[in-house]
Amino acid sequence: MVDSNIKYQPLDGSGDHKNKNNFTSTTLDMGSLNPANLNPADHSLDRRTSSTRISLDNNQVLLKFLSALFYSLVSFWIMVINKIVLTNYKFPSPNFLGLGQMMATIVVLFLGKGFDVITFPPMTRDLPRKIFPLPIFYFGNMVFGLTGTQKLSLPMFTVLRRFGILMTLILEYLVLSVTQSKTIVLSVLGMIAGAIVAAIDDLAFDVSGYFYVNANNLCSAANGVYLKKKLEGRKLGQYGLLYYNSLFMLFPLLLICYYSGDIDKVSGFTAWSDPWFLFSFLSSCLMGFLLMFSTLLCTKYNSALTTTVIGCLKNILVTYVGMYVGGDYVFSLTNFIGVNLSMVASLVYSYVTFVKSSNKSVTKS
């Protein structure tokens, strides 16, 4: 029964209800309305929130891609320049070249902080505890990498570096508790298989070169994993990590150069008067800083494993350019097949890491 003292507003805005049928019809129409349409402001807010989430996801994917591309380009050029300095010009000391790269990093960051372009924490008593063991891994990565570059052809150097991917995969699990997908694991195993095939028929086999590259792999893997861990801690910041890594290892490397006789060899090196060599040497020093910076950015926005294997584009270029630069690559069919197998696996990894992750972020939004 309807109370006649209550007035009902009809949908057509006419004021009074004429009969019960009109009231019943109105009640049914109101019940059939979508509640979301009753508050358009909330619906608009949901659309804006969804749009913002999609924009943030797209920006994150862009940062991942650009940092990886920057790292690929820098690591490609520094390998080529180092090969020119150490092999073409026969520079006698990879350690001294590493010393120049450390000095360039310290000077650039010190000037940047002095002109208020960047900031990083000052030296404190507990700073070594905050940053170690990262400087040791950085030191080993640089020294063993330069020596390996001198000992091996670029194609074999880049292929053997694939073993560092497996080491990174294992260390990510042990240190960071990161578990990769089956597709990622299979692509990594494909890279390793290609490296083994290439190494079986490496006609320019060098035992010491293989040792230095694998020592470089271990230090590089540990450096990437602990760099990710230190970045997540946010105690020193990215520039602090770069600066103190180089500062703490500068004196030990200087002692190594002195007691190994490298300083005497370098002082008697005849190509210092060659402007092209001087340009190559200084370029290598500056690229050493850029390599550290690009490695840090790529690890920050991606992962330690991605930084290790991001060389898809770089390694393809280095491998094939290296067959002509340096003049120390010896062609064989088996070796060539192994190199290409490893390259294909790198492409699969890059596709899974960037293309699929980009699609997932858009779909999830």
C-alpha positions, 0 to 999 in steps of 0.5 A: 500500500502506498502512502499518499502523503509522500510525493514521488518525482516522476522521470518526466519531471511533471510533478505529480503521479496520476496513478499507481501504474506510473509510480510502479513504472518509475520504480522499475526504471530506477532499479534498472539504472547502472550504479556507475552511471549515477556517479559520473565523477567516480567513473571519470576518476577510474578512467584517469587512474587506469590511463595514469597506470598505463602511462607509468608502465609504458614509461618504465618499459621505455626506461628499461629499453633506453638504459639497455640500448645505452649500455649496448652502445657503450660496451660495444664501442669500448670493446672495439677501442680497447682492442685497437689500443691493446692489439693494433697498437700493441699497448703493453699494459692492460692494467695501466689502461684500467688505471686510466679508466679509473682516474677518468671516473674519479675526475669526472664525478669529482668535478660533477660534484664540485659544480653541483651537477651531481651529489653523493655522500662524503667519505665516512668511517663506515663507508667501506662496510657499506660498499664492500665487496663491490669494489673488489668485483669491479676491480676484477671485472675491469682488469680481467676483462682488459687482459682477456680482450688482449689475449683473444679475438673479439668473436671468441671473447664475446662468445666466451662471455656467455658463461658469465650469464649462467654465473649471473643466473645462479648468483641472482638466485643465491643472493637476490632470491630471483627465479627466472622463467623457463624461457629465459633459462632455455635461452641462456642454455642456448647461448652457453651451447653456442659458446661451447660449440664455438670453443671446440673448434677455436683455432686461435685457442689460448689457455691464459685468454680463456682463464682471464675471460672466465675470471672476468665472467665470475667478477662481472656476474658478482659485480652485477648482482651486488650492484643491484643489491647496493642500489636497492639499499639506497645508501650511497646512490648511483654516483656514490657507488661509481666514485668509491668503487674507483677510489678504493681500487685506484691505489691497489691497481697502481701498486700492481702496475708498479711492481709488475713493471708495467709503468716502465713498459708504458713510459718506454712505449713509442706510440705516445707521439702518435695522435691517433693512439693518444686519441684512442687511449683517452677515448678508452679512459672516458669510455671506461667511465661511461661503461660503469655509468651505463652498467649501473643504469641498465642494472637499476632499471632492468636486472643483473641478468639482463645487464649481463646478456643485454649485449644482443645487439652489441655482441652481434656487432662485436662478433662480426666487426671483430672478424675484421678488427684486430686481425686475430680471428681464425675462421672455421665452420664449426666455430662460425656455427657456434658463434651464430647459435649463441647470437640467435639465443641472445635474440630470443632472450632480448625478445622475451625480456623487452617485447613480451614484458612490454606486452604484459604491462599493457595487458595488465593495465 
